[in-house]
């Protein structure tokens, strides 16, 4: 602030009033201060300002798709855990777009949040390292980031997808289709890997269609799989939104679940028990993962740990009627 004051030829108090939006500053002085801020790339230290004002501290939470029930549940759990520790949450949604991730992380850096929990759209984005360089700790959630200084809280998606596929194979299904997520996203790649591993171990050919983690893409992918000859007798949807699309497509095609096609989804949204038949899922322990992410971030903020951690959670099979009891030929 003193450097800005010197460049603008005003007092530090004037700089403070300009940055805090005080209406009593002369227009000429305001213009000079703002020009100096731009020239010096000055970022107000929100942490110090909050301490002076005795305001509650902020943490950033950046998710890749807030419409996905998995992330909305995660955000709620993080917010609960943050509130108990005296933090407030700034929420950002990137829509799986690297440019939006970069923009939001730059804003969080300018706001000088105390830390960030990030579900990355671009795990290699330079802005992640820039946050850490500024002393703002990062916890990668659901997906890892390339910067090894960041903590990570993830699920074992390879094992989870393998578990879902093996359930159907054990029921007698030999043609198991997979509605895949985004191949360039860690969870998309690892869930496909788990499915392919189970199929290979059983000596079966994979049948895959891309669903891009989106509802409508999942619907189209299901129709593509149903058009395969011979068609699959069972499907695994790689997330809950694509599972909705799968249910819709199966109804459109007048295919009965599970007597004609069995269905298993990864993720266990609240509606899984409400559809008919109730949906068999492989569930991530979302609340436990979110609690752990906030705990790791809190440790970093308080300076109680320097070495990065990677915590991996196992998924749980929740068997309901959509998977059936026997497979087709």
N, C-alpha and C positions, 0 to 999 in steps of 0.2 A: 504494500500500500504506500510505503514511503517512496518507492521508486516511481509509482504512478503520480504521486503528488509532486515529486521533483520534475518529472517530464511535463506535467500539466501546469506547473508553476502555481500551485495552490497548496493549501495546508492538508495534512492527512485527514483532519476532521472534515474538510470539504469533500474529499474523496469518499469517506465513509457515508456522508449524507447523500451523495449522488448514488452510490451503490445500494443504499437502503430506500431510495425513492423519495427522499424528503423534498417537499414542494418549495422550500425556502431558498434553494440554491439558484444563483443567477444563471441565466441561460448560457452566457458566454463560458462560465466556469464549468457547467455541466457538459457542454460540447467538448471542451478541452480534456476533461477527465475521461469521457467516453472514447475520445481519440487515443489518449494515452493507454487506456485499457486494451484497445485493439492492437496498438503497435507493440505493446509489451507482452501480449497474450496472457494477460493477468486473469487468474481464476480466483475469485473470492473464496477464502477458506471458511466453508460453512461450518466445519467442526469447531473452529475457534469462536466463530460468531455465535453458534448455538450454546457453547459453554458460557460465554459472556451473558447471554440472555437467559440461561438456564432452561433452554428448550430441550425437548426430547430428541434423541438422535435418530437418524434415518438410515435404513439399509435399502438397497435396490434389489428387486426380484424381476428377472427377465426370463420370460417363457416363450417358447416357439409357437404355441397355438393355444390361446386362452379358451377357444371354443371346445377344445378337447377336454372332456370331464376329468381325465387323468391330471391335467395341469391345473384346472380350476380347483380340484380337491387338494392338490399339492400347495397351491397358493394359499388356500384357507388354512392349511396346517402350518405353513411357514409363518403366516401372519399371527396365528395364535401363539406360536413359540416366540416370535419376535416381541410381541406385546408383553408377554410375561417377563421378558428381560429388559423392558423399558425402551425398546426400539419401535419406530413406526416404519411402514413399508411404502416404497415407491414402486408401483407395478408397471412393467413395460411388456408389450407383446410384439414379437418380431415377424409373425406369419411365415416362419421358415425362410426369411429373407436376410441374407448377409448384410445388405445395405442398411436395413432397419436396425439390425443388431449393432452395427458400427455406430450409427447415429445415436441410439439410445445409450450405449456405453459411454460415448463421449459426453452426453448430457449428464449422466451420473457422475462422471469424473469432474465435470464443472461444478456440480452441486456438492462435491466433496462428501458423498455418502460414506459411511463408515465401512461398508463392505457390500458385496454383491453376490447373490445366488443366481446362477446363470444356467439355463437349459439352452445350449448353444445351437444356433442355426449355422454358424461358421466356426467350427472348433479351432481353426488356425488363424482366426482374425487377429491382426496385430494389436487391435484395441484392447484385447484381454491382457496382454503383457503390459500395455501402457497403464492400465489401471493398477496392476501390481507394482509397477515402477513408481507410481505415485503413493505407494503405501496403502492402497485400498485392496484388502484381501478378496479373493474370488473363490467361491465354492461351486464347482460344476455339478449340476443336478440332472440326473436321468441320462446324460451323455457327458463324456469327458471332453477336455480341451487339450490342445497341443502343448500349452505352456505347463511344464512340470512343476512350477511353483504353486499352482492352484490345487486345492483339495478337490475330491470327487466323491459323490454319493451316487451309485448306480445299482441297477438290478442285473442279475445274471441272465441276460436275455437269450443267450445261446441255450442254456439249460432249460429255460422256460419254454421256448419254442419247441425244443426237442421233447419235453414232457407232454405238450399238447399233441404233437404228432404221434408219439409213441402210444398215447391213450387210444387213438383211433386205429392205429395199426394192430394193437392188442385186441381190439374189438372185432378184428377180421377184415378191415378195409385194406384193399390193395391199391386203390386209386384215390390218393389223398391230395387235393388241390390246396394251394397256398396263395392267399391274397396278400401280396407283399407291400411293404412300405417304401419310402424313398431310399433308393440304393446308396445315395451319397450321404445319408444320415446314419450315424452309428447304430441306433436302435433298429433301423431298417436292415442294415447289413448283418447284424448279429442274429436277429430273429430269422432271417433267411438262412443263415448258416446253421442254426439249430435245426430247422426243418429239414434242410438238405442232408444233414448228418444222420438224422433218424431214418430218412428214406433210404439213404445209401446203406446203412447198417442192416436194413430189412431187405435189401436187394430190389428196391422199388425205384421207378423212374419219377423224378419230381415233375409236378404239373403246376406252373407258376404263372400268375398274371399280376401286373403292377396295379396297386391301388393308391399309392402316394399318400397314405395316412389320412385320406379325405373320404367323406361319406359317399359323394357322388362317384368318385373314382373307384371306391370299393364296390358300388353297385355295378358299374361297367365291367370291372374285373370279374365279378361273379358271373355275369352273363357270358363273358369270354370263356371262363372255365366250364360253364354248363354246355357250351357249344363244342367243347373238346370231344373227340371220338376215340374210344368210348369216354363218356363223361365221368367225372369223379363221383364217388359215393360219399365223400366226406370233404369238408373244407376247414382250413385253419385261417382265421382272419388275424392279421398281425397287429391290429389295435382296435379299440372299441368303436371308433367312428366308421372304420371299414366294415365292422361287424353289423352296424346299422344298415349300411349299404347292401351287405350280403343278405340280410333278412328281407329287405325290400325287394331285391332282385329275385330271390327264391319265391316270394309271394307272387311277383309279376309273372314268373314262369310256371306258377301253380305246382311247384315242387314242395312236397311235404317234408317237414323236419320232425323227427330224425329218420322216418321210415324210408325215405328216398335219398336224402342227403343229410348226413350228420354234420353238426357245426360246433366248433370250439373257437373261442376268441381269446386273445391276449389282452389283458386289462379287465378289470371287474367293475364296470360302472354301476351306479345305483339302480339302473333300469334292468340289469341282467336277470333279476328274479321276476320282473314284471311282464316280460314278453312271454308269448306262448308258442312253443314250449320254453320254459326258463332256460337261460343260456349257460352252458358250461364254459368256464373261464379259467385262465391261468392268471392269478392276481398278483400284482406288485403290492408290497406293504407300503402304500403311499404315505400314510401318516408317519410311520416310523422312519421312512427315508427323509421326509421333510423335517422332522424333529432333529434327526442326526445332522442334516445340512445346516440348520440354524445353530446347533450346538457347536459344530466345527467353526462356523463363522464367528460365533461369540468368542471362542478361544483365541482366534486370530486377532480379533479387535482388541481384546484385553492383553494381547502380547504374551499369552501363556504357552504358545507353541509356535515354532518356526518351521519345522519339517512338515512337508505336505503329506496328507493321508489320502488313501483311496479305500472307501468302504463299499463292499459289494453285498447286496441283499438277495436272498433267494425268493423265487416266486412260488405261490401256493396253488395247487389244483383245487378248484371248487366245482365239483361234478354235479351237474343238473341234467334235465331230461334231453337237452338238444343234442347230446353226443350219442344217444341211443345205447343199445346193448350189444348189437351185432352189426357186422359190416356187409357190404354187397360183394358181388363177385368181381 
